[in-house]
């Protein structure tokens, strides 16, 4: 039983190691338009990090009114 557990653990570890992203992409975007005031929070850039096809992180600039900087991390 112990051998089976060790083999199963090694198999899972090997599969997880193959899923590791090889590259990371950084994308910086910002909104522009007639409804978006220049210098407002909506006009501030958002930075998106994409690792492989599975992982993503989005960071926003700090909102000057609420003093909150949001980050979102997701695994697809």
N, C-alpha and C positions, 0 to 999 in steps of 0.2 A: 504494500500500500504506500509506503514511504517513497519507494522508487517511482511509482506512478505519479505521485504528487510532485516530485522533483522534475520528472520529465515534462509534466504539464506546465510547471512554472517556467522551465527553460523554453518551451514552445511559445508560450505567451510573451515572454521577454523578447524572443527573436522576432515575432510578428510585430511587436510594438517598435522595435528598433528599425525595422524596414519602413515604418510609417513616418519616420523623422523627416521633416522638410529639408530640402537641400538648399533652397534659396528663400530670401525674404525680399518683398517689394515694399517700398515706401511711396505713398501717394499723398500729395497735399492738395486739398480742394477748398474752394470758397464760393459762396453764393454771390451773384451779381444780378441786379434787375431793378426795375422801377420801384418795387415795394421794399427793397433792401437798402436801408440808409447806410452810407459809407461810414465806417468806424463803429457801427453797431455790433452787438454780439453775433447776430446772424451773418455779418460780413467777415467775421474772424475765420481764419483757416481751420480746417479739420485735417488731422493727419491720420492716415489709414496705413496700417502695417499688415501685410498679407504674407503668411508663411505657408508655402505649398498650396494645396487645395482644401486644407482642413482648418487652419487657424487664422484668426483675424483679431486685430486690436484697433479701436478707433479712439482718438484723443481729441478733445475740444479745448480751446483756449479758456482761460478763466473768465467767467461772467463778472463784469465789473460791478453790477448791482448786487448779486447774491454772493459773490466771492466763492463760487463753486466751479471747479474744473472737473468735467465729466470724462470718464474713461470707460470703454466697453470692451470686454474680452469675450470672444466666442469661439467655440469649437464645433465645427459642422460635421 
